[in-house]
């Protein structure tokens, strides 16, 4: 039986041809890109600059335009206006096959009539690389993803994880300027997803290739990226490091999409929020008056005395920690993160306190705009 | 809701269904074989089958060979239409114009709902013009046959096309540097081989069995030749019909063998 996990670690020495010939990556830029499908606008003034060798994720819900942005860069969709450049050269209008890209798709995209080795050789053959050299490079690429033993297997004989690994090797073997990953992990089971995403990141760092990764899984994006662009409604809401997005979301949309948070009523006064009697700093500026704030579960803790009384509704064991949903006497619901050995059951009375960590603020209807 | 397998007949009933359906196909064939084995002197013998090798029947075979030759030409033209016109059009519609898929399907399936006699009424004036323009040779009839095989060829190719994620494969190949021609020849056609082979063989079988259009447009093919021979020697006509049927069965077995062989080769050892 073929395991869905690599049977051996990918080669880690610098003797691999692809590692030895690593480049510094190419910069990528989107400038005022708009994209319409009929009357529906999918990308709105999409702007993004990616540094050479950077790993950037496009994160957002379905329909936010992240895959369209990737396809515009790949040349699989033409922008309605604006332009994209790779390596400082505008490529708008250049056919996909001349953009020097590597791409891994969400659906399994290996050619069914070719075995793994010939799938990986395909891009080299298109570039007229000699058969011998193409074979050597393809074997090196398969070795790099830990699948050298599957060279003679057809896609139907490989597990989903193995197929995506071969697809990754196929995308990398031509040493493209940019690697595009269009939700390549979404069809895989949870354990393989985590393994493969770490492997992708490790390879990306070793090869120094500029990479754009489309995903709707925020954990995945935060785990592997140098920067994450959170998209909504066809434009970037915020782009920054995973830490920036998590701790300093620029909008309620970003705060809601990245990480878990409880939405609580608050009174804003001089850039501090009074939440259930706790005074919390706010992120950015907020107008005085009633508002809603988002509090992360790790910033709410259970206390033995004082705090706010509540009762447990659900408590979920997550291995290293436990996440418990509690309800106050006023009917407010909050998520609290605490130690896994603090076992709680439905209906247990608890008390909680909120740490003075900056919170993002959402105005409620009728509240004036922030100063 | 009960599953389909739960609704399937079991035991004696399933065997009875197989026997009845088998009899529907087998009885006429057995009757034809029995007919060819009847000895004019009484009893059964291979005397009529021996006539196949009798030099005295050369004139009758001449008709047949002309019919076979004409049908072969027609088959070539028809298969070429399927491979050169229909298949690329289907691929193009599938990849670039998916909204036209329904229209193409409707057009391709339309001939199956129109009786051959009605088609001929439409073809007759067209072939009058074709005859004046390029002569009354047999091969232009292949255009008409190209239309009659559309429903079968379309289904065979579409079943294959729908099962291979053609769009993703094409985009993957393009991202790896393949041109449109390379995508078609090196990625899509190899993966459509089974559908194209099925479409070609089914088209061949339809062309070899076609009588109405050729007869009404005054062209000679295998089936019209068999009718002529039937008037002279019904035994020989039935023997040749049986051989044609056998050829058809072998074609179907070949389709099944090729598709089964490829399936097992690619999935063997799958975890």
Interface residues (C-beta under 8 A of the other chain):
Chain A: X1 X2 X3 X4 X74 X76 X95 X96 X97 X98 X100 X101 X102 X103 X105 X107 X108 X109 X110 X111 X112 X113 X122 X123 X126 X127 X153 X154 X155 X156 X157 X159 X167 X170 X171 X174 X180
Chain B: X164 X165 X168 X169 X171 X172 X173 X174 X175 X176 X177 X178 X179 X182 X186 X187 X190 X191 X193 X265 X266 X267 X268 X269 X270 X271
